[in-house]
Amino acid sequence: MNNKEGYFGNFGGRFVPEALRPPLMELEQAMDTIMQSPAYRDALQDLLVNYAGRETPLTFCPHLSEKLGFRLWLKREDLLHTGAHKINNALGQALLARMMGKTRLIAETGAGQHGVATATAAARLKMDCTVFMGAEDVERQSMNVMRMKLLGAEVVPVDSGSRTLKDAINAALRYWISHQADTLYCFGTAAGPHPFPTLVRQLQSVIGREARAQMLERAGRLPDVVVACVGGGSNAIGMLYPFVEDEDVRLVGVEAGGTGEPGCYNSAPINLGSPGVLHGHVTMLLQDEDGQIQPSHSISAGLDYPGVGPEHSHLAEIGRVHYGVVCDASALNAFQALTRGEGIIPALESSHAVAWVLDHAEELPKGGDVLVNLSGRGDKDLGIVKKYLNI
């Protein structure tokens, strides 16, 4: 980051209406003061360990490893409370909000996991909660909608635009403008206006720090390759960031390529997009020649987003992280391969990361170590999978 407005190279910043600057600056100040205090750090550590279930295991995959010719390891964020990495960020932001004197959390959600995590954190910390969710995602992730409501959250379907994550973020930002006195926007991914990308990375980096130490303990060495799926990019930046200075470790982010047909809707802005401004920051976007945002698509609701976090755009530009693309069919194949091969049912988001490894096995180091962030479990996706696999 090269200045106070939160740039990562050419990407980032804080491009928001004047009415949103005060709560963002209040949040930035809280990061510099409250988050540095022993009281906050001790309380968050207690929540992560004794409530969320950290540290998460590092699982070796013996059967797939034998087929692939290298050792495949999974960082098991799917085993966290609520079933995904999202709880790391939600607990951290919710605790910060309460220590700032806020009484309500708002959140956006795509696949529903961040909404569930925020509703969970709100219930634990006795706060009110409102979750904005694209109407299409409400339909395809109905079980997570039910979980949010059971936890006491109000779920607001958003019918505008593409009725997915992009539109849910727009609605949440509008709501925050008029409710900032008692409300904190618990942003779910490493995108948005400064300081959200830095805040989310800081809270999610526990994934990579743990994984790095676990690899040294279990394998006696750092992995040759680290892989994570990328939508907005919170699980990926959390996994990859602690390895950025390890020059011998290859880092791979995996975007969603949609159906894979030429010209199809996709969710791969780093590979197929161009720089632009969305949701308060400069990043790589799916947009037309006039700068109008294009529809995105992925079989995975959590990757269905036309942008990406600015730090990912920067890491791609400087060549430190390679960003690949995986289509829906390959993700489904990987979903089945991990389920049947190792007895682990992954989220469709995480299946994209596993798929990249399976699709590129020939170019990965034989006898080496490949580490994949399994960002979430697949319970939420069984309805989608059933449509495609005729189970």
C-alpha positions, 0 to 999 in steps of 0.5 A: 500500500502506498498511501493513506487512501489504500492503494495497492500499486495502481488499484484500490482507493476510496471513490465514494459519495461524500456521505460515506467518507465519515463512517469509512474514516471512523472505521479506519481510525478504529483499525488503528486504535481498537484493533491494536489493543490487547482487549480486542486481540484477546477477545478475538483470539478467544472467539476464533479458538473457542467459538469458531474452532481455530486452528483448522486442520491441514489434511493430506489427501493420500488417494488423490496424491497417489494419482497425481504424483505429488502430495496434495494438502488441504487447509480445512476452512470448511471445518470452521463454525458455519462451514466456511472461512467467512466467520474469521472476518465476521467475528473480527468486524462484529467485535470491532463494531461492538467496541466502537459502540455500534448496535447493528451489523449490515452485510452483503452476501452471494453464496450466503456464507458471509450472511450466515457468518455475520448473522452468527457473529451478531447473535453471539455478540447480541447485535441486530443484523440485516443482510442484503442478498441478490434475489437470484442468490436468495433462490439458489441458496435457500438453505443459507437464507433459512439459517440467517433467519433462524439466527435472527437476521433480516434478509433483504432480497435485492431485485435490481440489476443482475439480482446477485452479489454486485447489487447486494453490495450497492443496496448495503452501501445505500443503507449504510449512508442513512444508518451510520450512527449505530451501524457498521457495514460488515464487508464480506470480501477483500474489495470495496473502498479503503479500508475494507480490503486491508481490514478483510485481509488482516482478519483472513490472513490467519488462514495463511499464517496457520497453513504456513506453520502447519506445512513446516511442521507436517511436511518439513518444508514450505509448499511448492504451490499454494492455490485458492479460488478467487471471487471478490478474493477474501479466502485467497488473499487470506491464504496467499498473503503470508506466502508473498515474501516466499519467492520459491512458493508459486501462488495461484488464484483461480477465477470462475470461467462460467460455461467456458464457451467463447464469449460466455458470461464469466467471473474472471475479471483479472483474465478477461476484464479491464481496469475500472471503478466499482464499489468505491475502488479501482480494480479489474472489472468485467465491463464494456467499452463504455465502462458499463458493468457486464453480467457475471456468471459462475455455477458457484454463487460465491464467485459470481461477481464482476470485480475482484479485490484491488490487492489481487489486481495488483498481485496479478499486475506485478506477476507475483500471483498467477490467476487461472480460469476454471469453467463450471464443468471442471469445478463439478468434476473436481467436486466429485473427485474430492468427494469420492476420492477423499470423503470431503464434500467441498463448496463449489467455490473451493472446487474451482481451486481443486479443479485447477490442480487436477487440470494442471497436474502435469505442470506441477512438481512431481514429488512436491507439495501442493496446498489448496485452501478449501474455503468452505463445505459443500452442503449449501451447494447440493441443490445446484449439484443435483441439477447438473449431476442428476443425483 
